[in-house]
Amino acid sequence: MTALGDLEKLAAQVRKASQALDALRQQRDQLIRDVRRSTEHTVPEIAEAAGVSQATVKTVIRGVR
């Protein structure tokens, strides 16, 4: 029973981490949109600063994500 209890605790931690990661991604995506709107920075510059691909930046800017 101990192993099952440990598994349940770990699963709860994973869910919590996933939720935190989703929240951080949303914040990052909003900042990407804000930077693109308010500055003359290029997509490659924004991608490098955000640590994501240019395709991700383009997707965020288009509002797909």
PyMOL Python script that loads the backbone (N, CA, C, O; Angstrom):
from pymol import cmd

cmd.read_pdbstr("""\
ATOM      1  N   MET A   1       0.822  -1.204   0.000  1.00  0.00           N
ATOM      2  CA  MET A   1       0.000   0.000   0.000  1.00  0.00           C
ATOM      3  C   MET A   1       0.859   1.258   0.000  1.00  0.00           C
ATOM      4  O   MET A   1       0.442   2.297  -0.512  1.00  0.00           O
ATOM      5  N   THR A   2       2.032   1.170   0.561  1.00  0.00           N
ATOM      6  CA  THR A   2       2.913   2.334   0.598  1.00  0.00           C
ATOM      7  C   THR A   2       3.263   2.808  -0.805  1.00  0.00           C
ATOM      8  O   THR A   2       3.239   4.009  -1.074  1.00  0.00           O
ATOM      9  N   ALA A   3       3.583   1.891  -1.692  1.00  0.00           N
ATOM     10  CA  ALA A   3       3.939   2.283  -3.054  1.00  0.00           C
ATOM     11  C   ALA A   3       2.775   2.994  -3.742  1.00  0.00           C
ATOM     12  O   ALA A   3       2.993   3.960  -4.473  1.00  0.00           O
ATOM     13  N   LEU A   4       1.565   2.541  -3.526  1.00  0.00           N
ATOM     14  CA  LEU A   4       0.404   3.179  -4.131  1.00  0.00           C
ATOM     15  C   LEU A   4       0.210   4.586  -3.574  1.00  0.00           C
ATOM     16  O   LEU A   4      -0.090   5.522  -4.316  1.00  0.00           O
ATOM     17  N   GLY A   5       0.381   4.722  -2.284  1.00  0.00           N
ATOM     18  CA  GLY A   5       0.272   6.047  -1.654  1.00  0.00           C
ATOM     19  C   GLY A   5       1.341   6.996  -2.170  1.00  0.00           C
ATOM     20  O   GLY A   5       1.074   8.173  -2.415  1.00  0.00           O
ATOM     21  N   ASP A   6       2.554   6.476  -2.333  1.00  0.00           N
ATOM     22  CA  ASP A   6       3.647   7.287  -2.878  1.00  0.00           C
ATOM     23  C   ASP A   6       3.326   7.724  -4.307  1.00  0.00           C
ATOM     24  O   ASP A   6       3.596   8.861  -4.695  1.00  0.00           O
ATOM     25  N   LEU A   7       2.753   6.818  -5.076  1.00  0.00           N
ATOM     26  CA  LEU A   7       2.387   7.121  -6.448  1.00  0.00           C
ATOM     27  C   LEU A   7       1.321   8.215  -6.503  1.00  0.00           C
ATOM     28  O   LEU A   7       1.391   9.109  -7.346  1.00  0.00           O
ATOM     29  N   GLU A   8       0.345   8.145  -5.614  1.00  0.00           N
ATOM     30  CA  GLU A   8      -0.700   9.167  -5.563  1.00  0.00           C
ATOM     31  C   GLU A   8      -0.124  10.530  -5.198  1.00  0.00           C
ATOM     32  O   GLU A   8      -0.516  11.544  -5.777  1.00  0.00           O
ATOM     33  N   LYS A   9       0.805  10.562  -4.242  1.00  0.00           N
ATOM     34  CA  LYS A   9       1.445  11.822  -3.848  1.00  0.00           C
ATOM     35  C   LYS A   9       2.246  12.398  -5.008  1.00  0.00           C
ATOM     36  O   LYS A   9       2.197  13.599  -5.272  1.00  0.00           O
ATOM     37  N   LEU A  10       2.977  11.541  -5.692  1.00  0.00           N
ATOM     38  CA  LEU A  10       3.775  11.996  -6.824  1.00  0.00           C
ATOM     39  C   LEU A  10       2.887  12.498  -7.961  1.00  0.00           C
ATOM     40  O   LEU A  10       3.214  13.494  -8.606  1.00  0.00           O
ATOM     41  N   ALA A  11       1.788  11.829  -8.205  1.00  0.00           N
ATOM     42  CA  ALA A  11       0.848  12.258  -9.241  1.00  0.00           C
ATOM     43  C   ALA A  11       0.285  13.637  -8.913  1.00  0.00           C
ATOM     44  O   ALA A  11       0.111  14.466  -9.806  1.00  0.00           O
ATOM     45  N   ALA A  12       0.003  13.882  -7.654  1.00  0.00           N
ATOM     46  CA  ALA A  12      -0.498  15.196  -7.240  1.00  0.00           C
ATOM     47  C   ALA A  12       0.567  16.266  -7.467  1.00  0.00           C
ATOM     48  O   ALA A  12       0.249  17.378  -7.890  1.00  0.00           O
ATOM     49  N   GLN A  13       1.814  15.939  -7.192  1.00  0.00           N
ATOM     50  CA  GLN A  13       2.905  16.891  -7.418  1.00  0.00           C
ATOM     51  C   GLN A  13       3.062  17.194  -8.906  1.00  0.00           C
ATOM     52  O   GLN A  13       3.296  18.339  -9.294  1.00  0.00           O
ATOM     53  N   VAL A  14       2.932  16.172  -9.725  1.00  0.00           N
ATOM     54  CA  VAL A  14       3.033  16.359 -11.174  1.00  0.00           C
ATOM     55  C   VAL A  14       1.902  17.252 -11.674  1.00  0.00           C
ATOM     56  O   VAL A  14       2.133  18.139 -12.496  1.00  0.00           O
ATOM     57  N   ARG A  15       0.691  17.031 -11.191  1.00  0.00           N
ATOM     58  CA  ARG A  15      -0.444  17.882 -11.587  1.00  0.00           C
ATOM     59  C   ARG A  15      -0.188  19.332 -11.198  1.00  0.00           C
ATOM     60  O   ARG A  15      -0.436  20.246 -11.984  1.00  0.00           O
ATOM     61  N   LYS A  16       0.306  19.536  -9.986  1.00  0.00           N
ATOM     62  CA  LYS A  16       0.580  20.889  -9.508  1.00  0.00           C
ATOM     63  C   LYS A  16       1.668  21.551 -10.359  1.00  0.00           C
ATOM     64  O   LYS A  16       1.550  22.726 -10.706  1.00  0.00           O
ATOM     65  N   ALA A  17       2.716  20.814 -10.692  1.00  0.00           N
ATOM     66  CA  ALA A  17       3.793  21.348 -11.525  1.00  0.00           C
ATOM     67  C   ALA A  17       3.285  21.666 -12.929  1.00  0.00           C
ATOM     68  O   ALA A  17       3.672  22.679 -13.512  1.00  0.00           O
ATOM     69  N   SER A  18       2.434  20.819 -13.468  1.00  0.00           N
ATOM     70  CA  SER A  18       1.864  21.053 -14.797  1.00  0.00           C
ATOM     71  C   SER A  18       1.019  22.327 -14.811  1.00  0.00           C
ATOM     72  O   SER A  18       1.068  23.102 -15.767  1.00  0.00           O
ATOM     73  N   GLN A  19       0.253  22.533 -13.758  1.00  0.00           N
ATOM     74  CA  GLN A  19      -0.564  23.741 -13.668  1.00  0.00           C
ATOM     75  C   GLN A  19       0.322  24.987 -13.570  1.00  0.00           C
ATOM     76  O   GLN A  19       0.034  26.013 -14.186  1.00  0.00           O
ATOM     77  N   ALA A  20       1.395  24.883 -12.795  1.00  0.00           N
ATOM     78  CA  ALA A  20       2.324  26.010 -12.659  1.00  0.00           C
ATOM     79  C   ALA A  20       2.995  26.303 -13.999  1.00  0.00           C
ATOM     80  O   ALA A  20       3.153  27.464 -14.376  1.00  0.00           O
ATOM     81  N   LEU A  21       3.387  25.255 -14.716  1.00  0.00           N
ATOM     82  CA  LEU A  21       4.011  25.423 -16.018  1.00  0.00           C
ATOM     83  C   LEU A  21       3.048  26.064 -17.012  1.00  0.00           C
ATOM     84  O   LEU A  21       3.448  26.936 -17.782  1.00  0.00           O
ATOM     85  N   ASP A  22       1.805  25.648 -17.003  1.00  0.00           N
ATOM     86  CA  ASP A  22       0.799  26.248 -17.889  1.00  0.00           C
ATOM     87  C   ASP A  22       0.634  27.738 -17.593  1.00  0.00           C
ATOM     88  O   ASP A  22       0.530  28.552 -18.510  1.00  0.00           O
ATOM     89  N   ALA A  23       0.611  28.086 -16.315  1.00  0.00           N
ATOM     90  CA  ALA A  23       0.463  29.491 -15.927  1.00  0.00           C
ATOM     91  C   ALA A  23       1.667  30.308 -16.399  1.00  0.00           C
ATOM     92  O   ALA A  23       1.504  31.425 -16.889  1.00  0.00           O
ATOM     93  N   LEU A  24       2.854  29.762 -16.254  1.00  0.00           N
ATOM     94  CA  LEU A  24       4.056  30.464 -16.701  1.00  0.00           C
ATOM     95  C   LEU A  24       4.075  30.621 -18.219  1.00  0.00           C
ATOM     96  O   LEU A  24       4.484  31.665 -18.726  1.00  0.00           O
ATOM     97  N   ARG A  25       3.642  29.610 -18.938  1.00  0.00           N
ATOM     98  CA  ARG A  25       3.579  29.708 -20.395  1.00  0.00           C
ATOM     99  C   ARG A  25       2.602  30.796 -20.828  1.00  0.00           C
ATOM    100  O   ARG A  25       2.867  31.529 -21.780  1.00  0.00           O
ATOM    101  N   GLN A  26       1.480  30.899 -20.133  1.00  0.00           N
ATOM    102  CA  GLN A  26       0.505  31.943 -20.462  1.00  0.00           C
ATOM    103  C   GLN A  26       1.103  33.326 -20.234  1.00  0.00           C
ATOM    104  O   GLN A  26       0.891  34.239 -21.031  1.00  0.00           O
ATOM    105  N   GLN A  27       1.852  33.478 -19.142  1.00  0.00           N
ATOM    106  CA  GLN A  27       2.510  34.756 -18.863  1.00  0.00           C
ATOM    107  C   GLN A  27       3.546  35.073 -19.936  1.00  0.00           C
ATOM    108  O   GLN A  27       3.634  36.206 -20.408  1.00  0.00           O
ATOM    109  N   ARG A  28       4.331  34.061 -20.318  1.00  0.00           N
ATOM    110  CA  ARG A  28       5.341  34.243 -21.357  1.00  0.00           C
ATOM    111  C   ARG A  28       4.678  34.634 -22.676  1.00  0.00           C
ATOM    112  O   ARG A  28       5.134  35.554 -23.354  1.00  0.00           O
ATOM    113  N   ASP A  29       3.614  33.942 -23.034  1.00  0.00           N
ATOM    114  CA  ASP A  29       2.923  34.231 -24.284  1.00  0.00           C
ATOM    115  C   ASP A  29       2.371  35.656 -24.294  1.00  0.00           C
ATOM    116  O   ASP A  29       2.449  36.345 -25.312  1.00  0.00           O
ATOM    117  N   GLN A  30       1.824  36.090 -23.186  1.00  0.00           N
ATOM    118  CA  GLN A  30       1.298  37.455 -23.111  1.00  0.00           C
ATOM    119  C   GLN A  30       2.426  38.465 -23.254  1.00  0.00           C
ATOM    120  O   GLN A  30       2.264  39.487 -23.921  1.00  0.00           O
ATOM    121  N   LEU A  31       3.559  38.190 -22.637  1.00  0.00           N
ATOM    122  CA  LEU A  31       4.698  39.097 -22.741  1.00  0.00           C
ATOM    123  C   LEU A  31       5.245  39.126 -24.170  1.00  0.00           C
ATOM    124  O   LEU A  31       5.659  40.181 -24.650  1.00  0.00           O
ATOM    125  N   ILE A  32       5.249  37.997 -24.841  1.00  0.00           N
ATOM    126  CA  ILE A  32       5.654  37.966 -26.257  1.00  0.00           C
ATOM    127  C   ILE A  32       4.748  38.891 -27.061  1.00  0.00           C
ATOM    128  O   ILE A  32       5.233  39.682 -27.870  1.00  0.00           O
ATOM    129  N   ARG A  33       3.446  38.799 -26.847  1.00  0.00           N
ATOM    130  CA  ARG A  33       2.504  39.668 -27.568  1.00  0.00           C
ATOM    131  C   ARG A  33       2.746  41.137 -27.226  1.00  0.00           C
ATOM    132  O   ARG A  33       2.735  41.995 -28.109  1.00  0.00           O
ATOM    133  N   ASP A  34       2.961  41.418 -25.959  1.00  0.00           N
ATOM    134  CA  ASP A  34       3.188  42.798 -25.530  1.00  0.00           C
ATOM    135  C   ASP A  34       4.462  43.373 -26.143  1.00  0.00           C
ATOM    136  O   ASP A  34       4.473  44.511 -26.613  1.00  0.00           O
ATOM    137  N   VAL A  35       5.527  42.589 -26.136  1.00  0.00           N
ATOM    138  CA  VAL A  35       6.795  43.056 -26.691  1.00  0.00           C
ATOM    139  C   VAL A  35       6.656  43.294 -28.188  1.00  0.00           C
ATOM    140  O   VAL A  35       7.153  44.295 -28.704  1.00  0.00           O
ATOM    141  N   ARG A  36       6.005  42.411 -28.870  1.00  0.00           N
ATOM    142  CA  ARG A  36       5.833  42.557 -30.322  1.00  0.00           C
ATOM    143  C   ARG A  36       5.012  43.800 -30.660  1.00  0.00           C
ATOM    144  O   ARG A  36       5.315  44.503 -31.624  1.00  0.00           O
ATOM    145  N   ARG A  37       3.974  44.069 -29.869  1.00  0.00           N
ATOM    146  CA  ARG A  37       3.113  45.235 -30.124  1.00  0.00           C
ATOM    147  C   ARG A  37       3.794  46.553 -29.811  1.00  0.00           C
ATOM    148  O   ARG A  37       3.611  47.536 -30.529  1.00  0.00           O
ATOM    149  N   SER A  38       4.574  46.580 -28.750  1.00  0.00           N
ATOM    150  CA  SER A  38       5.075  47.857 -28.240  1.00  0.00           C
ATOM    151  C   SER A  38       6.508  48.181 -28.640  1.00  0.00           C
ATOM    152  O   SER A  38       7.020  49.236 -28.265  1.00  0.00           O
ATOM    153  N   THR A  39       7.164  47.308 -29.388  1.00  0.00           N
ATOM    154  CA  THR A  39       8.550  47.570 -29.766  1.00  0.00           C
ATOM    155  C   THR A  39       8.770  47.226 -31.232  1.00  0.00           C
ATOM    156  O   THR A  39       7.882  46.714 -31.915  1.00  0.00           O
ATOM    157  N   GLU A  40       9.950  47.516 -31.682  1.00  0.00           N
ATOM    158  CA  GLU A  40      10.323  47.207 -33.056  1.00  0.00           C
ATOM    159  C   GLU A  40      11.168  45.927 -33.118  1.00  0.00           C
ATOM    160  O   GLU A  40      11.827  45.677 -34.128  1.00  0.00           O
ATOM    161  N   HIS A  41      11.156  45.128 -32.072  1.00  0.00           N
ATOM    162  CA  HIS A  41      11.948  43.904 -32.062  1.00  0.00           C
ATOM    163  C   HIS A  41      11.403  42.913 -33.078  1.00  0.00           C
ATOM    164  O   HIS A  41      10.196  42.815 -33.299  1.00  0.00           O
ATOM    165  N   THR A  42      12.319  42.187 -33.686  1.00  0.00           N
ATOM    166  CA  THR A  42      11.936  41.212 -34.705  1.00  0.00           C
ATOM    167  C   THR A  42      11.540  39.892 -34.059  1.00  0.00           C
ATOM    168  O   THR A  42      11.825  39.645 -32.887  1.00  0.00           O
ATOM    169  N   VAL A  43      10.883  39.059 -34.838  1.00  0.00           N
ATOM    170  CA  VAL A  43      10.498  37.730 -34.364  1.00  0.00           C
ATOM    171  C   VAL A  43      11.727  36.940 -33.907  1.00  0.00           C
ATOM    172  O   VAL A  43      11.679  36.326 -32.840  1.00  0.00           O
ATOM    173  N   PRO A  44      12.832  36.929 -34.675  1.00  0.00           N
ATOM    174  CA  PRO A  44      14.006  36.196 -34.206  1.00  0.00           C
ATOM    175  C   PRO A  44      14.548  36.713 -32.864  1.00  0.00           C
ATOM    176  O   PRO A  44      14.974  35.924 -32.020  1.00  0.00           O
ATOM    177  N   GLU A  45      14.529  38.026 -32.673  1.00  0.00           N
ATOM    178  CA  GLU A  45      15.000  38.595 -31.412  1.00  0.00           C
ATOM    179  C   GLU A  45      14.095  38.176 -30.251  1.00  0.00           C
ATOM    180  O   GLU A  45      14.575  37.817 -29.176  1.00  0.00           O
ATOM    181  N   ILE A  46      12.808  38.225 -30.476  1.00  0.00           N
ATOM    182  CA  ILE A  46      11.856  37.847 -29.431  1.00  0.00           C
ATOM    183  C   ILE A  46      11.993  36.362 -29.113  1.00  0.00           C
ATOM    184  O   ILE A  46      11.971  35.967 -27.947  1.00  0.00           O
ATOM    185  N   ALA A  47      12.134  35.546 -30.146  1.00  0.00           N
ATOM    186  CA  ALA A  47      12.278  34.101 -29.940  1.00  0.00           C
ATOM    187  C   ALA A  47      13.514  33.798 -29.110  1.00  0.00           C
ATOM    188  O   ALA A  47      13.468  32.986 -28.185  1.00  0.00           O
ATOM    189  N   GLU A  48      14.615  34.452 -29.442  1.00  0.00           N
ATOM    190  CA  GLU A  48      15.851  34.214 -28.686  1.00  0.00           C
ATOM    191  C   GLU A  48      15.694  34.644 -27.233  1.00  0.00           C
ATOM    192  O   GLU A  48      16.103  33.927 -26.321  1.00  0.00           O
ATOM    193  N   ALA A  49      15.106  35.806 -27.023  1.00  0.00           N
ATOM    194  CA  ALA A  49      14.927  36.304 -25.653  1.00  0.00           C
ATOM    195  C   ALA A  49      14.001  35.409 -24.846  1.00  0.00           C
ATOM    196  O   ALA A  49      14.204  35.219 -23.646  1.00  0.00           O
ATOM    197  N   ALA A  50      12.983  34.857 -25.501  1.00  0.00           N
ATOM    198  CA  ALA A  50      12.002  34.017 -24.804  1.00  0.00           C
ATOM    199  C   ALA A  50      12.454  32.566 -24.678  1.00  0.00           C
ATOM    200  O   ALA A  50      11.877  31.791 -23.915  1.00  0.00           O
ATOM    201  N   GLY A  51      13.487  32.204 -25.430  1.00  0.00           N
ATOM    202  CA  GLY A  51      13.956  30.824 -25.375  1.00  0.00           C
ATOM    203  C   GLY A  51      13.032  29.851 -26.087  1.00  0.00           C
ATOM    204  O   GLY A  51      12.910  28.689 -25.701  1.00  0.00           O
ATOM    205  N   VAL A  52      12.385  30.345 -27.131  1.00  0.00           N
ATOM    206  CA  VAL A  52      11.465  29.503 -27.911  1.00  0.00           C
ATOM    207  C   VAL A  52      11.805  29.640 -29.392  1.00  0.00           C
ATOM    208  O   VAL A  52      12.637  30.464 -29.772  1.00  0.00           O
ATOM    209  N   SER A  53      11.170  28.845 -30.204  1.00  0.00           N
ATOM    210  CA  SER A  53      11.403  28.910 -31.641  1.00  0.00           C
ATOM    211  C   SER A  53      10.663  30.105 -32.248  1.00  0.00           C
ATOM    212  O   SER A  53       9.726  30.646 -31.661  1.00  0.00           O
ATOM    213  N   GLN A  54      11.108  30.491 -33.428  1.00  0.00           N
ATOM    214  CA  GLN A  54      10.409  31.553 -34.141  1.00  0.00           C
ATOM    215  C   GLN A  54       8.985  31.137 -34.480  1.00  0.00           C
ATOM    216  O   GLN A  54       8.071  31.960 -34.481  1.00  0.00           O
ATOM    217  N   ALA A  55       8.807  29.857 -34.766  1.00  0.00           N
ATOM    218  CA  ALA A  55       7.459  29.354 -35.056  1.00  0.00           C
ATOM    219  C   ALA A  55       6.535  29.545 -33.857  1.00  0.00           C
ATOM    220  O   ALA A  55       5.362  29.881 -34.020  1.00  0.00           O
ATOM    221  N   THR A  56       7.063  29.332 -32.658  1.00  0.00           N
ATOM    222  CA  THR A  56       6.254  29.533 -31.445  1.00  0.00           C
ATOM    223  C   THR A  56       5.863  30.999 -31.314  1.00  0.00           C
ATOM    224  O   THR A  56       4.712  31.310 -31.005  1.00  0.00           O
ATOM    225  N   VAL A  57       6.806  31.895 -31.546  1.00  0.00           N
ATOM    226  CA  VAL A  57       6.508  33.331 -31.456  1.00  0.00           C
ATOM    227  C   VAL A  57       5.431  33.706 -32.468  1.00  0.00           C
ATOM    228  O   VAL A  57       4.492  34.428 -32.135  1.00  0.00           O
ATOM    229  N   LYS A  58       5.557  33.226 -33.686  1.00  0.00           N
ATOM    230  CA  LYS A  58       4.565  33.534 -34.719  1.00  0.00           C
ATOM    231  C   LYS A  58       3.191  32.993 -34.343  1.00  0.00           C
ATOM    232  O   LYS A  58       2.172  33.644 -34.575  1.00  0.00           O
ATOM    233  N   THR A  59       3.175  31.807 -33.767  1.00  0.00           N
ATOM    234  CA  THR A  59       1.909  31.208 -33.338  1.00  0.00           C
ATOM    235  C   THR A  59       1.261  32.045 -32.244  1.00  0.00           C
ATOM    236  O   THR A  59       0.051  32.273 -32.262  1.00  0.00           O
ATOM    237  N   VAL A  60       2.067  32.497 -31.297  1.00  0.00           N
ATOM    238  CA  VAL A  60       1.551  33.310 -30.188  1.00  0.00           C
ATOM    239  C   VAL A  60       1.032  34.643 -30.717  1.00  0.00           C
ATOM    240  O   VAL A  60      -0.048  35.092 -30.333  1.00  0.00           O
ATOM    241  N   ILE A  61       1.805  35.273 -31.601  1.00  0.00           N
ATOM    242  CA  ILE A  61       1.409  36.576 -32.145  1.00  0.00           C
ATOM    243  C   ILE A  61       0.106  36.476 -32.922  1.00  0.00           C
ATOM    244  O   ILE A  61      -0.732  37.375 -32.858  1.00  0.00           O
ATOM    245  N   ARG A  62      -0.062  35.395 -33.648  1.00  0.00           N
ATOM    246  CA  ARG A  62      -1.298  35.211 -34.432  1.00  0.00           C
ATOM    247  C   ARG A  62      -2.499  34.906 -33.552  1.00  0.00           C
ATOM    248  O   ARG A  62      -3.640  34.937 -34.013  1.00  0.00           O
ATOM    249  N   GLY A  63      -2.239  34.612 -32.291  1.00  0.00           N
ATOM    250  CA  GLY A  63      -3.331  34.344 -31.364  1.00  0.00           C
ATOM    251  C   GLY A  63      -3.806  32.917 -31.368  1.00  0.00           C
ATOM    252  O   GLY A  63      -4.861  32.611 -30.812  1.00  0.00           O
ATOM    253  N   VAL A  64      -3.037  32.026 -31.990  1.00  0.00           N
ATOM    254  CA  VAL A  64      -3.423  30.627 -32.016  1.00  0.00           C
ATOM    255  C   VAL A  64      -3.214  30.000 -30.648  1.00  0.00           C
ATOM    256  O   VAL A  64      -3.890  29.035 -30.291  1.00  0.00           O
ATOM    257  N   ARG A  65      -2.290  30.539 -29.894  1.00  0.00           N
ATOM    258  CA  ARG A  65      -1.989  30.005 -28.581  1.00  0.00           C
ATOM    259  C   ARG A  65      -2.171  31.028 -27.505  1.00  0.00           C
ATOM    260  O   ARG A  65      -1.955  30.732 -26.330  1.00  0.00           O
TER     261      ARG A  65
END
""", "prot")
cmd.dss("prot")
cmd.show_as("cartoon", "prot")
cmd.util.cbc("prot")
cmd.orient("prot")
